[in-house]
């Protein structure tokens, strides 16, 4: 099974938010709060995915440059 994409997490968060609002306003606060928690979890996963994409190696951080592994457009020194 493949990893969920950022689009998946965003769609899940949007759906859970919509359901939670409907459920809370209809008096079903237990399910509404569960969907708020699901939404929060999806948004946290989305943020983690975004952070993973920003991580570069320690050489790049130390030298303020990008190495071949971190930058597809690397042309050498």
Helices and strands as residue ranges (DSSP letters): H 6-25, H 29-54, H 58-63
